[in-house]
Amino acid sequence: MKPMTIFKELILLLSFLFCLPACGNDSPGDEPGGGGDPGGNTEIKALSPHNRVIYEVNVRNYSAAGNFKGVEQDLPRLKELGVDILWLMPIHPIGEANRNGTLGSPYAVKDYKAVHPDFGTLDDLRALVAAAHEADMEIWLDWVANHTAWDHPWATEYPDYYAERDGQRPYSPENWLDVIQLDFSNEAMCREMIDAMKYWVQEADIDGFRCDAVTYVPLDFWRKARAEVNRLKDITWLAEGDDPAYMEVFDLDYAWEFCGRMYTFGQNGDVAALIQGCQDLYNNPHYAQKSRMVFLTNHDINAYEGSDNERYGQWLQPLTVLAFTIYDMPLIYNGQEIGMNQRMGLFDKDNVQWTPVNTTMNTLIRQMTRLKRTQPALEGGPNRGSLTRQQVGNDQVYAYTRKKGNNKVVIFLNFASQSTTFGLNGTTVAGKYTDFLTGEEKELTSSSSFTIPANGYAIFVR
């Protein structure tokens, strides 16, 4: 074969190989690039641990194959999207006794030290973690401490591991009939649980735990768990809860109340109440030194309360901007980035419908991850930038500034159903800025005038 022919064949082969992770039928790789910046997020590294973006993965439904390989193949797309952390919903075998649906809830764990066979093997998980680390991404596992499946081996081998109520042992908590309540006064059970958590750090090198139903479990257990696990590796702890007392142990928790405020706004359009919700979120004194996760949706919300379109309607885009810029660490639930308009069940195979792609939403999410990860003013946790409301003389527009040092991010959100023109009633943002969405330079003064489309937004950075 001639040298030039060999060269051409090599180029074609390399192109094919690079395309494989993003173009396979089992993964959502066919989405177009977004944000007017093809590949622009790939080489960006988050400024700090508090400028990162979390992405929740329902392994069963993420790809047609429904396994770790389906996620691993899509890492290049997720990296380009601007994701730093992959939170995997529970990866363990699911109980069969009293299960919900045909495949059962991932939160009905049958074996804390095993991988669900449908997802692959332990080596497959290790490969996913290694590939994520190679891409400067983290893997967090979902940990279900409060309860097990009815047919977890502990239920027959160690019945005293389970709690008793009204003379019944075991019993199902909160009417969750597919699981049974553990007894955290049993020290042997607690040791076994912590040993299982350590197993995944030792054997798979995972980087964090998202801990389910945190406040159902005594705080003292979490104290001991964190102390022992973090001796092996300094991992991150995310609490599914909103009790500030638990922040003694956890690094971040759920901003559940704020999510509720956004949902209420999606139903009634009360801008003043939404702004008050933002102020309440930001000014909560219990989180001055800690972080919180802000989200429009997650697996519970999507399955039980509706899709983003159902919940937020015409205001979905400005609320997306709000969720990424108002406070701390944003969450993307798989499919959210392509405007997924479906409720995805938790008990059966219910694949994310990766097509058609809502290119407007896809572009917006890519822009928002880039913004979040590159602006010091949007850092969360103890070093979060300040939040200042800007007066614009229009009660349908929420204008605010995030500031840290010399970095300012100015956001205008128009919640009106028509194009709105307004001015700045003050000079607190005066200066030269870059329109983040267009790249154009703009001088902001007290006499500046802005026109924002219906349910639109504008973002300026300095």
Salt bridges, closest charged atoms under 4 A:
GLU31 OE1 - ARG77 NH1 2.69
ASP37 OD2 - ARG370 NH1 2.71
GLU56 OE2 - HIS299 ND1 2.50
GLU72 OE1 - LYS69 NZ 3.75
ASP74 OD2 - ARG77 NE 2.77
GLU80 OE1 - ARG366 NH1 1.72
ASP84 OD1 - ARG373 NH2 2.80
GLU96 OE2 - LYS110 NZ 3.98
ASP118 OD2 - HIS116 ND1 3.95
ASP123 OD1 - ARG126 NH1 2.79
ASP124 OD1 - LYS69 NZ 4.00
GLU138 OE2 - ARG52 NH1 2.96
ASP142 OD1 - ARG210 NH1 2.78
ASP151 OD2 - LYS110 NZ 3.99
GLU164 OE1 - ARG169 NH2 3.83
ASP195 OD2 - LYS113 NZ 2.51
GLU203 OE1 - ARG126 NH2 2.67
ASP205 OD2 - HIS133 ND1 3.54
ASP205 OD1 - LYS233 NZ 2.76
ASP207 OD2 - HIS133 NE2 2.68
ASP207 OD1 - LYS233 NZ 2.82
ASP212 OD1 - ARG210 NH1 2.99
ASP220 OD1 - ARG223 NH1 3.50
ASP220 OD2 - LYS224 NZ 3.30
GLU228 OE1 - LYS198 NZ 3.61
GLU240 OE1 - ARG210 NH2 3.49
GLU248 OE2 - ARG223 NE 2.50
ASP251 OD2 - ARG226 NH1 3.05
ASP253 OD1 - ARG292 NE 2.82
GLU257 OE2 - ARG261 NH2 3.55
ASP280 OD2 - ARG261 NH2 2.79
ASP300 OD2 - HIS299 NE2 3.32
GLU305 OE1 - ARG311 NH1 2.71
GLU310 OE1 - ARG343 NH2 2.99
ASP328 OD2 - ARG384 NH2 2.72
GLU337 OE2 - ARG77 NH2 2.92
GLU379 OE1 - LYS404 NZ 2.43
